[in-house]
Amino acid sequence: MDDRDKIFSKFRPLDHNKGNAIYGLNGDLKSKKFQNNFRFGSILKNSGLYAPTFEKFNDIDEGNFCIHKKDGQKFIDAIVNKKQKLHICSFSFADDPNFIEDKMWAHYANAHCGVKIDFRIDREKFKDKLLKVEYNDQEIHISITPNSEEIEKIISKKKSYWVEEAEYRAITSKSFVPIKITKITLGKKFSSK
């Protein structure tokens, strides 16, 4: 099976107000607090996921590498420059045996107050890379001139304690990954109002 045919999951937090409505879903941000709702509304409206640049990731250990060259700084600068041009969208593959859904709800869906969006990558619109994340604690050593393969290796590796995320990454030059939503699941503490 081509990875683009798999059903992936993206967990999103939602913020609820004290009244009967959830602000932000139609682009009306009453405060910064409801930005999560705006992002969810954008996923529904545009059938796509936001793909930030590498610097906006939350794990400070991501993207680390070692270089053993006399002129190392030149290669470090080249790698950083290439990484900054890429947009990366992360999501989970629930059929992976390491996947722990309860942790994803807790960490990424506002402790069950959010949603889980199941989707397929839109094959017709997305022609870029889709990489499965490798989980290990080994440092990545770069010994050759950094090429796209080396960069992909760096940006698709995480420490082993993240393995329960069963993560895939869409790597693109755009800030948007087109998807086809197959199902939306509300969290257990989603507001009935």
Salt bridges, closest charged atoms under 4 A:
ASP2 OD2 - ARG123 NH1 3.38
ASP3 OD1 - LYS6 NZ 2.82
ASP5 OD1 - ARG123 NH1 3.17
ASP28 OD2 - LYS30 NZ 2.74
GLU62 OE2 - LYS158 NZ 3.92
GLU62 OE1 - ARG169 NH2 2.30
ASP71 OD2 - LYS74 NZ 4.00
ASP96 OD2 - LYS132 NZ 3.79
GLU101 OE2 - LYS116 NZ 3.61
ASP118 OD1 - LYS116 NZ 3.82
GLU152 OE2 - LYS129 NZ 3.45
GLU165 OE1 - LYS158 NZ 2.78
GLU167 OE1 - LYS158 NZ 2.96
GLU167 OE2 - ARG169 NE 2.54
